């Protein structure tokens, strides 16, 4: 497990570093105004990616981890939902985004660039992520790591080639390169799955609700995570928005040290919880201790290295170092509650999991928006810590309660039905 974690964590960290370099290249070459627009559009599509597929990837991992013979059925289920939802989401985005977030003053270029961006950030990204989940469901962590690593490095190569070699400096130009990059990676993903079996197309009815329970919390959380950027864009200078978006991206990258563990543990937790949630609690506690240790070490590293960031992103983002040092510690409570909700998901308690995550994100979105509007950006930072520690308390309280209930049910004696007089037992 230690070696698997090192490989998983290494691939995610390298991929995250590649994404950060991509982010830095775009920040430098697009400039503050174009980069701010790119961040805003990406924030919108980040919400859409959680809608795409309606959460079907979770049931693929959970059920295939328990019974690999069901893979063709679950793959067909995923493909149908992914394609259908992508068509709807891209169509809606193509109607709305060109008017609220114009990527070019020329209407034809604006619509065309928006279409390429939507196709890239919704169906193509979802398809690449689906490939990773398929390998995780088969416990083929090496192949899953290759997908993550290749995806991150490919995007960095595309950004470097586009901006450093061909001088791309507008979003309308960049989305063409981004689209071609994702098409190549997606084609490689399809080829890598050729030996696992062909899909059997059909909808697995009982998993629709489970998938919605799984995806809705992430959708609400994405809304919450982007509420601060939208409000900051209204009440602060572009430099503050740019610096804060960089700090947020580094926080998300820091969390990958914990995500590397979660993606390894999830299939095993699903198997361990087949006899009840209580049966997996020993594993969950060990993972929680490891997650807190890893996240704390990550936060310390980010805090120490923060002064080096202007060398990567440019000195025009003057608030960036302070923002990163303030936010870097949030990864510790994030890791603490993430372990609890992942355990609920692995055990199949998706309704409870959705309630915890969805409720927390709804409250968090309102609190973040109000705090950001009232006292930007100080209120934004305070709301971050308040929300994350609130999630720690709620998620662990729910997890422990369900574990106690599961244990009690497993220990209930089985009472034989009374035998009627005159009949044999």
N, C-alpha and C positions, 0 to 999 in steps of 0.2 A: 504494500500500500504506500509506503514511503517513497519507493522508486516511482510508482505510478503518479503520486502527487507531484514529485519533482518534474516528471515529464509533462504532466498536465499543466502545472503551474508555470513551468518554463515556457511552454507554447503560448499560454495566455498572456504572460508577461511580455514575451517578445512581440506577440501580435499587438498588445496594448502599446508598447513602445513604438511600434511601426505606425499605429494609428495616431499617436501623439506627434510623431514626426510629420505625418501627413497633415495633421491639424496645424502644425507650426508653419509648414510650407505654404499652406493656403492662407494662413493669417498674414504672412509676410507679403505674398504676391497679390492677394486680392485687395489688401488695404482695409482700413477700419470700416468704411461704409459697406463695401461689398461683402466683407467677412461677416459683419453684423447681420446682413440680409441672409447670407448662407446659413448662419446659426439659427435664425428664425424659421426658415423653411425646413431645415433639418429637424427642428423641434416638432413641427407639425407632422412630418412623416414618421417621426419616432413613435407618435401615438398610433398612427395607422398600421405600423408593422405589428403591433400587438393585436390589432383587429384581424389582420390577415391570417387566415387559417382557423380562426375561432378557437385557438388553444389546442388544436388537435395534436400537436407535436408531443404534448405531455403524455397523452394516453399511449402514444406509440412507444415512448421510452418505458413507461410503467408496465404495459402489458407485454411488450416484447421481451423485457428483462425477465419476466416470469415464464413466458412461453414463446420461444422463438418461432414456432410453427405458425403463429398468428401474424407474422410480419407482412406477408403479401396483402392481407385484408386491411391492416392498419395503414399500410403505405397507400393503398387505393383511397381509403377514407381521407387521408391527409391531402392527397393530390386534388381530389374533387373540391374540398373545402378551400384549399389555398387558391386554386384557379378561380373559383366562383367569387370568393371575397375580394380577390385582386382586381377583377374586372369592375366590381362596384366601387372600390376605393379609388382606383385610378380615374374612373369616370367622374366621381365627385370632386377629386382633387383638381382635375383638369378644368372643371367649371369654376371652382372657387379661387385657387391659388394665383392664376395669372392676373387677377384684379387686385388682390390684397397684397401679394408679394411679387410684383413684376420683375422678371429677371432681365428684361431688355426693353428699351423704349419702342422698338419695332414689334408690333403685335404678332406677326408670324413667328419671329424668333422667340418671342416671349412664350407663346403657346408650345412651340416645338421643344424649347429647352425645359419647360415645365413637364411636358410629357416624358421626356427622357429621364428627368430627375425622379418622377413618380415611378416609372418602370424599374429604375435602378433601386430605389430605396424601399419599394414594397415587394413586388413578386420576386425579383432577383435576390434580394437580401434574404427573404423568407425561404426561398429554395436552398440557398447556401446554408442557412441555419438548420434547415430540415435535414440536410445531409449529415451535419454534425450530430444531431439528435439520433439519427438512425444508427450511427456507429456507437453512440453511447448506449442505446438500447441493446445492442449486441455485445456490450462490454468490450468493444474494440477501441480502447482509448488511444492507441497509437494512431489509428486512422482519423479519429476525431481531432486529435492534436494537429495532425497534418492539415486538415481542413481549416482550422483556426489560424494556423501559422501561415499557410499559403494565402489565405484571404487578406490578412493584415499586410503581408509583404507586397502582395500584388497592388493594393491600393497605394502604398507608399511609392512603389515604382512608377505607378501611373502619375501620381502628383509630381514626383521629381522630374519625370520625362516631360510632362505637360508644362510645368512652370519654369523649371531650370533650363530645359533645352529649347522648348518652343515658345517660351515667354507668355504663356497663358496668364491673364490677369483679370478676367471677368468670370462670373458664375456661368453665363451662357456658353462660354468656351469650355469651361471645366466640366460641365455635365456631360459633354460628348465623350471626353476621355474617361470619365467615371463610368458611364454606361458600357463602353467597350470593355473596360477592365472587368466589370461584373459579369458580362456575357462570357468572357473567357473563363473566369473562375467557375461560373455555373456549369459550363460545358465540362470542365474537369471534374466537377462533383458528380454529374450524371455518369460519366465514364467510370468513376471510382466505385459506383454502386452496382456495376453490371453483374457481379458474381453473387449478389445477395438474393436475387429472385425478382421476378416480374410482379407488378402490383395486380391485385384483384379489385376491380373498381366496384365500390358500393359504399353506402353510408352505414356506419355502425351507430344505430340510433341511441343506445344507452350512453354513448360517449359524447354526444352533442352537449348535453347539460354539463357533464364533467369538464369538457373543454371550455365552455363559457365561464364556469366557476373559476377555472384556472386563468383565463385570459383577462377577465374583467378587472381583477385587482391590478394587473399590470397596466391596463389602459388608464384606470383612475390614477395610478401612481405616476404614469407618464404625464398626465394632465397636471398633477401636483408638482412634478419636477420641472415643468416648463412654465408654470404660473409666475415664478420669480423672474424668469427671463423676459416674459411679456410685459410685466409691470415695470421692471427696470428699464426696458426700452422706452417706456412712456415718460418716466420721471427722472432719468439720469442721462449723463453724457454717453456717447458711443464708446469711449475708452473704458468706462465702468462696465458696460455690458460685455465688451470684449474680454476684459480682464477676468470678470466673473465667470464667463463661459469657459475660459481656459481653466480656471480653478475647479469648476464643476467637472470638466473632462478629466482632469487629473484625479479628482475624487473617484469618479467612475472607474478609471484605470486602476486605482489603488484597491478597489473592491474586488478586482479580478483575482487577487491572491486568495480570497475566500471562495470566490466562484469556482476556482480550480478544484477546491476540495469538495464543494457541493456537487459538482458534475460527476465526481468519482463516487461519492457516497450514495447518491440518489438511487441508482439501481439496486445496490445492496440493501438500502433502507426499505425499498419496496419489497424485497424478498423477506427481510427480517420481520416486517410488520404483517406478513400474511396471517399470522396467528394472533394478531392484535397489536395495537400501538404500543402497549406496555413491553412487548417483546423486543422492541427496537430502542428502548430508552437508554440502555447501557451504551449502545453505539452513539446515540445522539449526545449524551453527556460528554463522551470522549471527544467527539467532533467539536462540541461547543468550546471546550477548553483549548483545543488546538486552534480554532478559528479566532478566539480572542487574542491568543499569543501572536498569531500570524498578522492579524490586523494591527495590533499595537506596534509590532516591529515595522510594518509597512508605513504607518503614520509617522513614526520617528524618522525613518529614512526620507520620506517626502519633506518633512519639516527641515531637515538638515540640508537637503539638496535644493530647496526652493530658490535660493539666491542665484542659482545657475540658469534658471528658466529664461531670463531676458536674452541670454546668448542664443537661445533657440527660437524664441517667438519675436524678439525685437524689443527695443527699449521704449517704444511708444506706448506699450501697455504698462504704465507706471504703477498701477495698483495691484498688479498680478501677484507679486511675491507675498504681500501682506494677505491677500485673499486666500492664496493657497495655504499659507501657514494657519490661518483661522479655520479653514474647512477640513484640513487633512485628518483631524482627530475624529471626525464624524464617522469614519470607516469602522471604528470599534463598536459603537452601538448598532450600526448597520449589520455587522457580522453577527452580533449576538441574536438579534431577532430573526435574521435570515435563516439561521440554523433551525429555529423553532418552526417557522412556516414551511420550510422544506421537509421537515419531518411529518408535518400534517399532510402535505401533498403526497409524499411517498406512501403514507398509510391510507390514502384514498379519501381523506376528510376535506374534500375540495370546497364544500359549501361553507364549512367553518373557516377554512383558510381564506376563502374569498371575502367572508364577512370581516375577518380581522384586517386583512390587507386593504380591502376596499374602504372599510370604515375609517381606518387610519389615514388613508390617502385623501379621502373626502375632507376630513377635519384638517389634515395637513395642507391641502390646497387652499382652503379658506384662510387658515392662519398665516400661511406664507404670503398670500396675496395681500392680506390686511397689513401684516408687519412690514412687507416691502413697500407698500404705498405709504404707510405712516412714517417709517424711519429708514429710508434706503441708504446704504445697503446693510446697516447695522441690524435692523429688524429682521432682514433676511437670514443673517447668520444665527441670530438667537432662535428664530423659529426652526431652523434646521435641527439644532440640538434638542429643543423641546419635543419636537415630533419624533425623532429617532429614539429617545429614551422612553417616551410614551409607548412606542411600538414594542420595545423590549419588554416592558412590564405586562402589557396586554397579551402578547403572543406566547410568552412563557407561562403565564397564568392559565391560558386556554389549553396549551399543550399538556401541562401537568395534570389539569383536571380531567382531560380526556384519557390520559394514561392511567390515572387511578380508576376511572370508570371501566376501562378495558380490562384492567387487572381483576377488578371485582367480578366482572362478568365471567372471566375465565375460571374463577375459583368457585362459582356457584355450583352446588351439587346437582346432579341430574336426578330427578324424582321419577320413578317408574309409575306408569299409569296403573290404577287399581285393577285387579283381575276380577271380572264378574263371576259371581258364584255359579258353579256348575260348569265352568269352562276352564280348559287347561291354560296354563301360562304360555 
